[in-house]
Amino acid sequence: MANQDFPLIFELSQESRTGYSLPEFDVPETNIDEQLGDAFVRKSEPDLPEVSELQIMRHYTALSTRNHGVDSGFYPLGSCTMKYNPKMNEDVARLTGFSHIHPLQPEGTVQGALSLMFDLQETLAEITGMDTVTLQPAAGAHGEWTGLMMIRAFHEGNGDFNRTKVIVPDSAHGTNPASATVAGFEAVTVKSDDRGLVDLEDLKRVVDEQTAALMLTNPNTLGLFEENIEEMASIIHEAGGKLYYDGANLNAILGYARPGDMGFDVVHLNLHKTFTGPHGGGGPGSGPVGVTAEFEPFLPKPILIKRNEEFVFDYDRPKSIGRVKPYYGNFGINVRAYTYIRTMGAEGLKKVSEYAVLNANYMMRRLQQEYDLPFEQHCKHEFVLSGKRQKKLGVRTLDIAKRLLDFGYHPPTIYFPINVEEAIMAEPTETESKETLDAFVDAMLQISQEAKDDPEKVQEAPHTTIVSRMDETKAARKPVLRYLKEE
Ligand SMILES: *Cc1c(COP(=O)(O)O)cnc(C)c1O
């Protein structure tokens, strides 16, 4: 990261300058070396910069602004629901009754925390229309895998060992076929029709007595509501398969439609998307799974139950698929999601869907002037455009995404879903103002104009960032994460 305008903390170093103050020793100072043992005592001074507190403050503050986040700018990354994370969630998650407890504490001493978990499970069951929910899975993909393992246990419990296939639409999130494979199934693709919905004829063709489940996202990954969902449910159920709902993005249907009512048997949610857990940059997630009553015996153990007015963990679950995570899930994210749900209330959650859908349609219709819209109908919480028209001018979707960086925006998701050429997939979320949406659309329209007048400007973007185009493979495989002193 040797960049001219970057405060290179090592180069600012002056001998004996300090930026820290340590508290007094609160352990005996004698024989520390001996007490620690040879293996833990330094043989030489660490090679650290010697700088003042103010210098180190500026260093980290400068670093923090190098990253794009929801708190620094618009982030319309489709299928990711980069919505505002209310700061009240953080206050609640930091209450000592939640943050200073240990998972191995006796249940009698953490009844408040357990009661929150219980309430959250019940609330998510209500929101999804399922009978029971587990909070164990740590993320969406982990929830998918957990759900599929339960479906597998269910079929095998019926002596049905031939159900080896999981059907996945071609527009699905990549985690769907991956989870199916990791859970030991063969992923079978079902095609989309020319309206972007699952092709019923193709579904009838691929379904058979080996079908374990259909994994479906609804609204699907094109942001379109699967209108034939009931017919699809009966096709799968009649063949003896189960219906899995990928509920990572619930933003379009909260309070309006429930997977349980559509006929789904198993559903996962991403609390770090719809329910405002901070994510991106690898923060912890939470992917609870809801099931209908017939799947309850297979839930990961332990399950949380109420016995004699007390919350306790029940480990006596002979048919359980076992634990899927140490302890009980990412508790801190669950506290945030619970806080969000309680702050919004039922009416507030309905408003989320209304504004998420309104914002997406507003942006889509404005952008349609300049960008191809492969599926004409109204969208739900997100939409997919195609950069085909710009590609003919030599400007690819990747170039458009890079040019957006110059305007201070995180680009939409690109080249996904894979069934749309030069895909641009945007999800504004309900938390953005009309002014923000308009400013983003104006930037997109300007870029489209540039593609006609000055294509090189777009092809060579970004022009204003610290680094321009990098080797993305190398950046991921061989990242340089620390300062390398010039020898
Ligand atoms: C984000 C997402 C997932 C995966 O969730 P992770 O928490 O990233 O594992 C699965 N399906 C859909 C539709 C998603 O948008």
The ligand as an ORCA input file, in Angstrom:
! r2SCAN-3c Opt
* xyz 0 1
  C     -26.949    -14.033      0.455
  C     -27.740    -15.150     -0.081
  C     -27.461    -16.474      0.295
  C     -26.253    -16.862      1.122
  O     -26.217    -16.298      2.398
  P     -24.831    -16.225      3.196
  O     -25.217    -15.689      4.543
  O     -23.952    -15.309      2.426
  O     -24.284    -17.602      3.285
  C     -28.290    -17.458     -0.191
  N     -29.314    -17.192     -1.021
  C     -29.610    -15.928     -1.406
  C     -30.772    -15.692     -2.323
  C     -28.832    -14.871     -0.953
  O     -29.101    -13.624     -1.357
*
